[in-house]
Every structure is written in structure tokens, then in C-alpha cells.
């Protein structure tokens, strides 16, 4: 029997972490009447949050169930390593940093597998949707920062000289490999593409209390194990032009072992033609404007998942749009079944 595949839409999962706000309402999102919303998990299949399909044959089913039924027909042969571990490979979310996030770091696959059971590591990418004047973020360490110096500064409460701050503006993007010390600061709304993981090691939380009135847990020793102290003062990632024809412009934002992310700009009436040929799923999101993605009408900021065996599809926009395209490429596996370096 032929499997049912079509573009999948989802109901987001909202997270009320203490640093969130109400800025998703600016994106046209209906939020709970009270409280903060820090993250909106748009496409997720994780034990900490799974989105539910909102359209078509699979409506009402969690993405985990759809993945279990479709397997590689959903995620693609390029993600055989993830299928072996029983994982959907990616997670897409929106972030509302009304207040600073903690200073933190994510492990890679090898460390996560050794210390966090079957959790994946976490390489991620941020795309800035909105930035208040003067907004910035922490990415990497300053020159001269070593593990020993960093530990001593943590104990003495003088960490800031070792945090590399970068201004952030709407339209900027940042590639954040596992092991990168980072903190999204206040006044930023972002879209994030990441490995399907929630493994986070905090080292500093600005001396604030959690919702329960207690300091949030720190993970200093694990963080010191995985921080890449060679990632010194990185800058804003410049986009790399790919093609520009027929009113369709593509730019490479990030390419790593786990995903490739592109910005696709369509002039009014322009068209992008693609093909999900079984190798990879594709995740498309409209960042501004409106677009038709494989027959699905999307407004900003909404995402759709195209199954790997969907076949040929088109992306069009009557009035023009900017979109984020994410997919996976063929990779080699190491001896524990993870993407190799």
C-alpha cells in the first residue's frame, strides 16, 4: 500500500521559560491570555515537546507517530544515522528573548551519547527576525580565555571579560556549532534551526531566580568539558550567494554535518522549483511576506515540512517573500553511528 505523503503543518508547542515575553504577538500569533512565552517549537519530535499535525491525513497525530509510520520516506536516506537512533533529525523553533538567556553551551553527539543517554548533541543556527536598538548576543570567548582562566573567573564572579559580544540586527544569522559558548541577550526575536536536542549546560544565569524562587541549575563541569576555547571572537556570518535568476535569489547561510540552511528571496511572481527525491526532507519557513510552498499557503512566520519522497514541488509568491529553506546532505558515519567530522 502506498504511503500517504503531503506537506505537513503543525500546531506549535509553547515554552514559558522565565526570559520570555509577548513579542510573538507581533508575528500574528495568538498567545495565552497571561504569562510569558519564550519559545515556540514549530516542528519538533522530542520528549520535551512534540508538535501535532494540523492538516490532512495525519491531522491530530504527533510528529513522532508520523515519523514512526513513514520512516525514511519522511526524513530521507541522508538521515539514516538518525533513523538508526530512533530520532527525527531536526527541530525548528522561534525564540523571544525579552530578557537574556543564560550563558550556556551545547555538547556534540559523542559527549551527549556518553553523558545524556540517547540525546543528540546540538548544533544550531539563529536567524534574527527582530532586534531592538542596541541588541547583542554572546558568541564564543574573548582572546586569551583558557579553560583554567574561565573556571577561575566563574568562581570569582568576573565572567564578563571572557564573553564575546556581537551586535545583532534583523536579517543577521549566526551559525552556532556544538561547543560554542553563547547567550542570546534581550531584545531579540529569532528563528532557530537545530539538531533535535534539548541538551544545554548553563554556566551563568545573571544571578536571577527561576519561577520556583530558586536559582536555576548550573552544569559547570560538563560545560567546561565541551566549551570550544578555540572559538575565539567569531563574527556575523556573511551569506554566500548561490544563484540569482528569474527573480529568485538563493543564499547559503549555514552548512554543517546536520543541516544546510538557505535564505530564498522571491520577487513578486517569481518561482522556485524543487524536488524531494527521497534523499532529504525539506523544511520551509516564510520569514516575511506570503508564499505558496508545495500548494500550502504560508504567512510569516510559519513553517511546513516536506516529506523526503514528496517529489517535485514549487514555491511561489504573488507579492514577494523571504523564506528559510533547511535540508540535510549526505554524510559519513563514525563507529557509533553519528555523523563523522
PyMOL commands that set and color helices and strands:
alter all, ss='L'
color gray80, all
select helices_A, chain A and resi 23-27+56-58+63-70+72-75+77-84+109-115+147-156+160-162+220-226
alter helices_A, ss='H'
color red, helices_A
select strands_A, chain A and resi 10-11+13-15+39-43+45-46+49-50+52-53+90-97+103-105+124-131+136-141+163-167+173-176+182-184+188-195+201-204+240-245+248-255+260-266+271-276+282-293+296-299+302-306+311-316+321-327
alter strands_A, ss='S'
color yellow, strands_A
deselect
rebuild
show_as cartoon
